[in-house]
Amino acid sequence: MLDTVIFDMDGLLIDSEPLWEEAGKETLKKFNVSLSAEQYHISTGLRSSEWIDHWFRHFNIDMEHAAEAEATIVQTAIEKIRLNAVPMVGARYIVEFFRKRNFKIGVASSSPLELINIVTQKLGIDDMVNAKTSAEKLPNGKPHPQVFLDCAALLQSSPANCICFEDSFNGMIAAKAARMKCIVVPARNHQQEARWAAADLKLSSLQNFNDLLLAAL
Protein backbone atom coordinates (compact mmCIF):
# COMPACT_ATOMS: atom_id res chain seq x y z
CA MET A 1 0.00 0.00 0.00
CA LEU A 2 1.32 3.42 -0.92
CA ASP A 3 1.91 5.39 2.27
CA THR A 4 5.07 7.42 1.62
CA VAL A 5 5.99 10.24 -0.76
CA ILE A 6 9.53 11.40 -1.51
CA PHE A 7 10.17 14.63 -3.36
CA ASP A 8 13.19 15.70 -5.31
CA MET A 9 13.85 19.39 -4.68
CA ASP A 10 15.67 21.44 -7.34
CA GLY A 11 13.39 22.14 -10.29
CA LEU A 12 10.50 20.28 -8.65
CA LEU A 13 9.64 22.09 -5.40
CA ILE A 14 11.67 25.23 -6.00
CA ASP A 15 12.65 27.00 -9.19
CA SER A 16 16.36 26.71 -8.47
CA GLU A 17 17.64 25.13 -11.69
CA PRO A 18 18.14 28.53 -13.42
CA LEU A 19 20.17 29.65 -10.41
CA TRP A 20 22.28 26.47 -10.38
CA GLU A 21 22.77 27.04 -14.10
CA GLU A 22 23.91 30.62 -13.47
CA ALA A 23 26.32 29.47 -10.77
CA GLY A 24 27.73 26.72 -12.99
CA LYS A 25 28.14 28.90 -16.06
CA GLU A 26 29.72 31.72 -14.04
CA THR A 27 32.24 29.26 -12.59
CA LEU A 28 33.13 27.73 -15.96
CA LYS A 29 33.60 31.20 -17.45
CA LYS A 30 36.55 31.61 -15.09
CA PHE A 31 38.16 28.86 -17.18
CA ASN A 32 37.21 30.53 -20.48
CA VAL A 33 34.40 28.06 -21.16
CA SER A 34 30.86 28.94 -22.22
CA LEU A 35 28.16 26.33 -21.62
CA SER A 36 24.98 26.28 -23.72
CA ALA A 37 21.52 25.83 -22.19
CA GLU A 38 21.19 22.44 -23.89
CA GLN A 39 24.55 21.28 -22.55
CA TYR A 40 23.45 22.29 -19.06
CA HIS A 41 20.15 20.43 -19.43
CA ILE A 42 21.78 17.07 -20.15
CA SER A 43 23.72 17.32 -16.88
CA THR A 44 20.82 18.25 -14.57
CA GLY A 45 20.36 15.92 -11.61
CA LEU A 46 24.10 15.39 -11.16
CA ARG A 47 25.81 16.34 -7.92
CA SER A 48 28.11 19.36 -8.11
CA SER A 49 31.23 17.16 -7.91
CA GLU A 50 29.99 15.01 -10.80
CA TRP A 51 28.88 18.06 -12.77
CA ILE A 52 32.34 19.63 -12.45
CA ASP A 53 34.05 16.33 -13.27
CA HIS A 54 31.89 15.90 -16.38
CA TRP A 55 32.45 19.36 -17.82
CA PHE A 56 36.10 19.69 -16.78
CA ARG A 57 36.86 16.47 -18.68
CA HIS A 58 34.67 17.51 -21.61
CA PHE A 59 36.48 20.85 -21.98
CA ASN A 60 39.92 19.50 -20.93
CA ILE A 61 40.19 21.78 -17.89
CA ASP A 62 42.94 20.92 -15.41
CA MET A 63 41.36 18.74 -12.69
CA GLU A 64 43.64 20.43 -10.17
CA HIS A 65 41.02 23.19 -9.98
CA ALA A 66 37.98 20.87 -9.62
CA ALA A 67 37.56 20.99 -5.84
CA GLU A 68 37.77 24.78 -5.73
CA ALA A 69 35.31 25.09 -8.63
CA GLU A 70 32.86 22.73 -6.94
CA ALA A 71 32.96 24.74 -3.70
CA THR A 72 32.43 27.96 -5.66
CA ILE A 73 29.38 26.59 -7.48
CA VAL A 74 27.76 25.26 -4.31
CA GLN A 75 28.20 28.43 -2.26
CA THR A 76 27.18 30.68 -5.16
CA ALA A 77 24.06 28.61 -5.83
CA ILE A 78 23.08 28.44 -2.16
CA GLU A 79 23.24 32.23 -1.86
CA LYS A 80 21.32 32.78 -5.11
CA ILE A 81 18.62 30.32 -4.08
CA ARG A 82 18.33 31.70 -0.57
CA LEU A 83 17.81 35.21 -1.91
CA ASN A 84 16.00 34.75 -5.22
CA ALA A 85 14.44 31.32 -5.74
CA VAL A 86 10.65 31.05 -5.90
CA PRO A 87 8.43 28.00 -5.32
CA MET A 88 7.39 25.88 -8.27
CA VAL A 89 3.67 26.07 -9.01
CA GLY A 90 1.85 23.65 -6.72
CA ALA A 91 4.82 23.01 -4.40
CA ARG A 92 3.01 23.71 -1.15
CA TYR A 93 -0.23 22.19 -2.50
CA ILE A 94 1.38 18.82 -3.21
CA VAL A 95 3.05 18.57 0.20
CA GLU A 96 -0.19 19.49 1.96
CA PHE A 97 -2.11 17.02 -0.26
CA PHE A 98 -0.07 14.11 1.07
CA ARG A 99 0.06 15.41 4.64
CA LYS A 100 -3.76 15.51 4.74
CA ARG A 101 -3.78 11.86 3.60
CA ASN A 102 -1.35 10.88 6.38
CA PHE A 103 1.52 9.98 4.07
CA LYS A 104 5.04 10.00 5.41
CA ILE A 105 6.90 12.77 3.58
CA GLY A 106 10.57 12.95 2.58
CA VAL A 107 12.86 15.14 0.49
CA ALA A 108 15.78 13.48 -1.31
CA SER A 109 18.10 15.71 -3.30
CA SER A 110 21.51 15.83 -4.93
CA SER A 111 21.99 19.20 -3.23
CA PRO A 112 23.74 19.63 0.13
CA LEU A 113 21.65 19.16 3.28
CA GLU A 114 22.32 22.82 4.10
CA LEU A 115 20.40 23.84 0.99
CA ILE A 116 17.60 21.32 1.58
CA ASN A 117 17.02 22.92 4.99
CA ILE A 118 17.06 26.42 3.50
CA VAL A 119 14.50 25.45 0.86
CA THR A 120 12.07 23.60 3.15
CA GLN A 121 12.09 26.59 5.48
CA LYS A 122 11.73 29.04 2.58
CA LEU A 123 8.71 27.10 1.28
CA GLY A 124 7.13 26.84 4.73
CA ILE A 125 7.01 23.04 4.60
CA ASP A 126 9.75 22.16 7.08
CA ASP A 127 7.28 21.02 9.74
CA MET A 128 5.58 18.68 7.22
CA VAL A 129 8.77 16.92 6.07
CA ASN A 130 9.62 13.83 8.11
CA ALA A 131 13.00 12.99 6.56
CA LYS A 132 15.65 14.65 4.38
CA THR A 133 18.51 12.96 2.56
CA SER A 134 21.30 14.38 0.44
CA ALA A 135 23.35 12.53 -2.17
CA GLU A 136 26.18 15.05 -1.82
CA LYS A 137 28.51 12.73 0.09
CA LEU A 138 27.23 9.35 -1.05
CA PRO A 139 29.55 7.11 -3.11
CA ASN A 140 27.13 7.48 -6.02
CA GLY A 141 24.55 10.13 -6.88
CA LYS A 142 21.51 9.91 -9.16
CA PRO A 143 20.82 7.93 -11.33
CA HIS A 144 21.96 5.60 -8.54
CA PRO A 145 18.96 5.01 -6.22
CA GLN A 146 20.81 5.29 -2.90
CA VAL A 147 19.53 8.75 -1.91
CA PHE A 148 15.93 7.55 -2.35
CA LEU A 149 16.57 4.27 -0.55
CA ASP A 150 18.19 6.16 2.34
CA CYS A 151 15.16 8.43 2.59
CA ALA A 152 12.76 5.47 2.61
CA ALA A 153 14.86 3.83 5.34
CA LEU A 154 14.70 6.97 7.50
CA LEU A 155 10.94 6.99 7.03
CA GLN A 156 10.82 3.25 7.87
CA SER A 157 9.03 2.64 4.58
CA SER A 158 9.38 -0.10 2.00
CA PRO A 159 10.46 1.31 -1.39
CA ALA A 160 7.46 -0.51 -2.88
CA ASN A 161 5.20 1.71 -0.78
CA CYS A 162 6.82 4.95 -1.96
CA ILE A 163 5.84 7.49 -4.60
CA CYS A 164 8.68 9.64 -5.88
CA PHE A 165 8.22 13.00 -7.60
CA GLU A 166 11.04 14.03 -9.96
CA ASP A 167 11.75 16.54 -12.70
CA SER A 168 15.01 15.18 -14.14
CA PHE A 169 15.80 12.11 -16.22
CA ASN A 170 18.60 11.03 -13.86
CA GLY A 171 16.17 11.34 -10.95
CA MET A 172 13.49 9.32 -12.71
CA ILE A 173 15.96 6.49 -13.38
CA ALA A 174 17.06 6.58 -9.74
CA ALA A 175 13.47 6.35 -8.50
CA LYS A 176 12.65 3.43 -10.79
CA ALA A 177 15.88 1.69 -9.79
CA ALA A 178 14.74 2.04 -6.17
CA ARG A 179 11.51 0.22 -7.18
CA MET A 180 9.37 3.23 -6.35
CA LYS A 181 6.43 4.66 -8.27
CA CYS A 182 7.74 7.69 -10.14
CA ILE A 183 5.81 10.79 -11.17
CA VAL A 184 7.74 13.19 -13.39
CA VAL A 185 7.09 16.90 -13.83
CA PRO A 186 9.52 17.85 -16.61
CA ALA A 187 10.45 21.41 -17.47
CA ARG A 188 7.94 22.90 -19.91
CA ASN A 189 10.28 22.85 -22.91
CA HIS A 190 11.08 19.17 -22.35
CA GLN A 191 7.56 17.89 -21.66
CA GLN A 192 7.15 16.02 -24.95
CA GLU A 193 10.36 14.00 -24.87
CA ALA A 194 9.77 10.26 -25.35
CA ARG A 195 12.14 9.29 -22.54
CA TRP A 196 9.59 10.17 -19.85
CA ALA A 197 7.65 7.05 -20.84
CA ALA A 198 9.61 5.16 -18.19
CA ALA A 199 7.73 7.06 -15.47
CA ASP A 200 4.44 5.86 -13.99
CA LEU A 201 2.86 9.25 -14.60
CA LYS A 202 3.84 12.53 -16.25
CA LEU A 203 2.39 15.87 -15.11
CA SER A 204 2.70 19.38 -16.48
CA SER A 205 2.37 20.79 -12.96
CA LEU A 206 2.32 19.58 -9.36
CA GLN A 207 -1.05 21.23 -8.88
CA ASN A 208 -2.61 18.81 -11.39
CA PHE A 209 -2.18 15.83 -9.08
CA ASN A 210 -5.37 14.62 -7.40
CA ASP A 211 -7.09 11.66 -5.73
CA LEU A 212 -8.03 10.01 -9.01
CA LEU A 213 -4.40 9.97 -10.13
CA LEU A 214 -3.32 8.69 -6.73
CA ALA A 215 -5.83 5.86 -6.91
CA ALA A 216 -4.62 4.95 -10.40
CA LEU A 217 -1.10 4.36 -9.13
C-alpha positions in Angstrom: 0.0 0.0 0.0 1.3 3.4 -0.9 1.9 5.4 2.3 5.1 7.4 1.6 6.0 10.2 -0.8 9.5 11.4 -1.5 10.2 14.6 -3.4 13.2 15.7 -5.3 13.9 19.4 -4.7 15.7 21.4 -7.3 13.4 22.1 -10.3 10.5 20.3 -8.6 9.6 22.1 -5.4 11.7 25.2 -6.0 12.7 27.0 -9.2 16.4 26.7 -8.5 17.6 25.1 -11.7 18.1 28.5 -13.4 20.2 29.6 -10.4 22.3 26.5 -10.4 22.8 27.0 -14.1 23.9 30.6 -13.5 26.3 29.5 -10.8 27.7 26.7 -13.0 28.1 28.9 -16.1 29.7 31.7 -14.0 32.2 29.3 -12.6 33.1 27.7 -16.0 33.6 31.2 -17.5 36.6 31.6 -15.1 38.2 28.9 -17.2 37.2 30.5 -20.5 34.4 28.1 -21.2 30.9 28.9 -22.2 28.2 26.3 -21.6 25.0 26.3 -23.7 21.5 25.8 -22.2 21.2 22.4 -23.9 24.6 21.3 -22.6 23.4 22.3 -19.1 20.1 20.4 -19.4 21.8 17.1 -20.2 23.7 17.3 -16.9 20.8 18.2 -14.6 20.4 15.9 -11.6 24.1 15.4 -11.2 25.8 16.3 -7.9 28.1 19.4 -8.1 31.2 17.2 -7.9 30.0 15.0 -10.8 28.9 18.1 -12.8 32.3 19.6 -12.4 34.1 16.3 -13.3 31.9 15.9 -16.4 32.4 19.4 -17.8 36.1 19.7 -16.8 36.9 16.5 -18.7 34.7 17.5 -21.6 36.5 20.8 -22.0 39.9 19.5 -20.9 40.2 21.8 -17.9 42.9 20.9 -15.4 41.4 18.7 -12.7 43.6 20.4 -10.2 41.0 23.2 -10.0 38.0 20.9 -9.6 37.6 21.0 -5.8 37.8 24.8 -5.7 35.3 25.1 -8.6 32.9 22.7 -6.9 33.0 24.7 -3.7 32.4 28.0 -5.7 29.4 26.6 -7.5 27.8 25.3 -4.3 28.2 28.4 -2.3 27.2 30.7 -5.2 24.1 28.6 -5.8 23.1 28.4 -2.2 23.2 32.2 -1.9 21.3 32.8 -5.1 18.6 30.3 -4.1 18.3 31.7 -0.6 17.8 35.2 -1.9 16.0 34.8 -5.2 14.4 31.3 -5.7 10.7 31.0 -5.9 8.4 28.0 -5.3 7.4 25.9 -8.3 3.7 26.1 -9.0 1.8 23.7 -6.7 4.8 23.0 -4.4 3.0 23.7 -1.2 -0.2 22.2 -2.5 1.4 18.8 -3.2 3.0 18.6 0.2 -0.2 19.5 2.0 -2.1 17.0 -0.3 -0.1 14.1 1.1 0.1 15.4 4.6 -3.8 15.5 4.7 -3.8 11.9 3.6 -1.4 10.9 6.4 1.5 10.0 4.1 5.0 10.0 5.4 6.9 12.8 3.6 10.6 13.0 2.6 12.9 15.1 0.5 15.8 13.5 -1.3 18.1 15.7 -3.3 21.5 15.8 -4.9 22.0 19.2 -3.2 23.7 19.6 0.1 21.6 19.2 3.3 22.3 22.8 4.1 20.4 23.8 1.0 17.6 21.3 1.6 17.0 22.9 5.0 17.1 26.4 3.5 14.5 25.5 0.9 12.1 23.6 3.1 12.1 26.6 5.5 11.7 29.0 2.6 8.7 27.1 1.3 7.1 26.8 4.7 7.0 23.0 4.6 9.8 22.2 7.1 7.3 21.0 9.7 5.6 18.7 7.2 8.8 16.9 6.1 9.6 13.8 8.1 13.0 13.0 6.6 15.7 14.6 4.4 18.5 13.0 2.6 21.3 14.4 0.4 23.4 12.5 -2.2 26.2 15.1 -1.8 28.5 12.7 0.1 27.2 9.3 -1.0 29.6 7.1 -3.1 27.1 7.5 -6.0 24.5 10.1 -6.9 21.5 9.9 -9.2 20.8 7.9 -11.3 22.0 5.6 -8.5 19.0 5.0 -6.2 20.8 5.3 -2.9 19.5 8.7 -1.9 15.9 7.6 -2.3 16.6 4.3 -0.5 18.2 6.2 2.3 15.2 8.4 2.6 12.8 5.5 2.6 14.9 3.8 5.3 14.7 7.0 7.5 10.9 7.0 7.0 10.8 3.3 7.9 9.0 2.6 4.6 9.4 -0.1 2.0 10.5 1.3 -1.4 7.5 -0.5 -2.9 5.2 1.7 -0.8 6.8 5.0 -2.0 5.8 7.5 -4.6 8.7 9.6 -5.9 8.2 13.0 -7.6 11.0 14.0 -10.0 11.8 16.5 -12.7 15.0 15.2 -14.1 15.8 12.1 -16.2 18.6 11.0 -13.9 16.2 11.3 -11.0 13.5 9.3 -12.7 16.0 6.5 -13.4 17.1 6.6 -9.7 13.5 6.3 -8.5 12.7 3.4 -10.8 15.9 1.7 -9.8 14.7 2.0 -6.2 11.5 0.2 -7.2 9.4 3.2 -6.4 6.4 4.7 -8.3 7.7 7.7 -10.1 5.8 10.8 -11.2 7.7 13.2 -13.4 7.1 16.9 -13.8 9.5 17.8 -16.6 10.5 21.4 -17.5 7.9 22.9 -19.9 10.3 22.9 -22.9 11.1 19.2 -22.4 7.6 17.9 -21.7 7.1 16.0 -24.9 10.4 14.0 -24.9 9.8 10.3 -25.3 12.1 9.3 -22.5 9.6 10.2 -19.9 7.6 7.0 -20.8 9.6 5.2 -18.2 7.7 7.1 -15.5 4.4 5.9 -14.0 2.9 9.3 -14.6 3.8 12.5 -16.2 2.4 15.9 -15.1 2.7 19.4 -16.5 2.4 20.8 -13.0 2.3 19.6 -9.4 -1.1 21.2 -8.9 -2.6 18.8 -11.4 -2.2 15.8 -9.1 -5.4 14.6 -7.4 -7.1 11.7 -5.7 -8.0 10.0 -9.0 -4.4 10.0 -10.1 -3.3 8.7 -6.7 -5.8 5.9 -6.9 -4.6 5.0 -10.4 -1.1 4.4 -9.1 
